[in-house]
Amino acid sequence: MDGTTPATLDATVAALVAIIEQQSRTIEVLVAEIASGTNGSDQRADAERPRWNDLEVIAEARSKIVEWLADHPDKRPSKSEIARRLKISTAIAWACYADLEAEGVIAIERTRKAHRLSLARPRTSL
């Protein structure tokens, strides 16, 4: 034998059983939270969070982006930077960028490190 006494083994087994019981209780709590829909989060905060498919939220974000770019013509922020500056959800901001670029309102310069935004220059006809 390796010098382990029956008392040491009993203590080790008791400690392992206590850990397993605690983990089982934790799992039961998590399962109950998931089943109730809370999943440990604050439901009010989730309800107040803007949704990326809310048309009013998207319209407001679009106007904020265009306004900010118009007010700062010398800056060329990255997509992530402007979302952070304007406190817009990244998902909402990126949806706005695609629409604004398709409509010709903004220009997106794609570089190796970032996508830089600016207002689109008006097209001049010859």
Secondary structure as a PSIPRED ss2 file (coil, helix, strand):
# PSIPRED VFORMAT (PSIPRED V4.0)

   1 M C   1.000  0.000  0.000
   2 D C   1.000  0.000  0.000
   3 G C   1.000  0.000  0.000
   4 T C   1.000  0.000  0.000
   5 T C   1.000  0.000  0.000
   6 P H   0.000  1.000  0.000
   7 A H   0.000  1.000  0.000
   8 T H   0.000  1.000  0.000
   9 L H   0.000  1.000  0.000
  10 D H   0.000  1.000  0.000
  11 A H   0.000  1.000  0.000
  12 T H   0.000  1.000  0.000
  13 V H   0.000  1.000  0.000
  14 A H   0.000  1.000  0.000
  15 A H   0.000  1.000  0.000
  16 L H   0.000  1.000  0.000
  17 V H   0.000  1.000  0.000
  18 A H   0.000  1.000  0.000
  19 I H   0.000  1.000  0.000
  20 I H   0.000  1.000  0.000
  21 E H   0.000  1.000  0.000
  22 Q H   0.000  1.000  0.000
  23 Q H   0.000  1.000  0.000
  24 S H   0.000  1.000  0.000
  25 R H   0.000  1.000  0.000
  26 T H   0.000  1.000  0.000
  27 I H   0.000  1.000  0.000
  28 E H   0.000  1.000  0.000
  29 V H   0.000  1.000  0.000
  30 L H   0.000  1.000  0.000
  31 V H   0.000  1.000  0.000
  32 A H   0.000  1.000  0.000
  33 E H   0.000  1.000  0.000
  34 I H   0.000  1.000  0.000
  35 A H   0.000  1.000  0.000
  36 S H   0.000  1.000  0.000
  37 G C   1.000  0.000  0.000
  38 T C   1.000  0.000  0.000
  39 N C   1.000  0.000  0.000
  40 G C   1.000  0.000  0.000
  41 S C   1.000  0.000  0.000
  42 D C   1.000  0.000  0.000
  43 Q H   0.000  1.000  0.000
  44 R H   0.000  1.000  0.000
  45 A H   0.000  1.000  0.000
  46 D H   0.000  1.000  0.000
  47 A H   0.000  1.000  0.000
  48 E H   0.000  1.000  0.000
  49 R C   1.000  0.000  0.000
  50 P C   1.000  0.000  0.000
  51 R C   1.000  0.000  0.000
  52 W C   1.000  0.000  0.000
  53 N C   1.000  0.000  0.000
  54 D C   1.000  0.000  0.000
  55 L H   0.000  1.000  0.000
  56 E H   0.000  1.000  0.000
  57 V H   0.000  1.000  0.000
  58 I H   0.000  1.000  0.000
  59 A H   0.000  1.000  0.000
  60 E H   0.000  1.000  0.000
  61 A H   0.000  1.000  0.000
  62 R H   0.000  1.000  0.000
  63 S H   0.000  1.000  0.000
  64 K H   0.000  1.000  0.000
  65 I H   0.000  1.000  0.000
  66 V H   0.000  1.000  0.000
  67 E H   0.000  1.000  0.000
  68 W H   0.000  1.000  0.000
  69 L H   0.000  1.000  0.000
  70 A H   0.000  1.000  0.000
  71 D H   0.000  1.000  0.000
  72 H C   1.000  0.000  0.000
  73 P C   1.000  0.000  0.000
  74 D C   1.000  0.000  0.000
  75 K C   1.000  0.000  0.000
  76 R C   1.000  0.000  0.000
  77 P C   1.000  0.000  0.000
  78 S E   0.000  0.000  1.000
  79 K H   0.000  1.000  0.000
  80 S H   0.000  1.000  0.000
  81 E H   0.000  1.000  0.000
  82 I H   0.000  1.000  0.000
  83 A H   0.000  1.000  0.000
  84 R H   0.000  1.000  0.000
  85 R H   0.000  1.000  0.000
  86 L C   1.000  0.000  0.000
  87 K C   1.000  0.000  0.000
  88 I C   1.000  0.000  0.000
  89 S C   1.000  0.000  0.000
  90 T H   0.000  1.000  0.000
  91 A H   0.000  1.000  0.000
  92 I H   0.000  1.000  0.000
  93 A H   0.000  1.000  0.000
  94 W H   0.000  1.000  0.000
  95 A H   0.000  1.000  0.000
  96 C H   0.000  1.000  0.000
  97 Y H   0.000  1.000  0.000
  98 A H   0.000  1.000  0.000
  99 D H   0.000  1.000  0.000
 100 L H   0.000  1.000  0.000
 101 E H   0.000  1.000  0.000
 102 A H   0.000  1.000  0.000
 103 E C   1.000  0.000  0.000
 104 G C   1.000  0.000  0.000
 105 V C   1.000  0.000  0.000
 106 I E   0.000  0.000  1.000
 107 A E   0.000  0.000  1.000
 108 I E   0.000  0.000  1.000
 109 E E   0.000  0.000  1.000
 110 R E   0.000  0.000  1.000
 111 T C   1.000  0.000  0.000
 112 R C   1.000  0.000  0.000
 113 K C   1.000  0.000  0.000
 114 A C   1.000  0.000  0.000
 115 H E   0.000  0.000  1.000
 116 R E   0.000  0.000  1.000
 117 L E   0.000  0.000  1.000
 118 S E   0.000  0.000  1.000
 119 L E   0.000  0.000  1.000
 120 A C   1.000  0.000  0.000
 121 R C   1.000  0.000  0.000
 122 P C   1.000  0.000  0.000
 123 R C   1.000  0.000  0.000
 124 T C   1.000  0.000  0.000
 125 S C   1.000  0.000  0.000
 126 L C   1.000  0.000  0.000
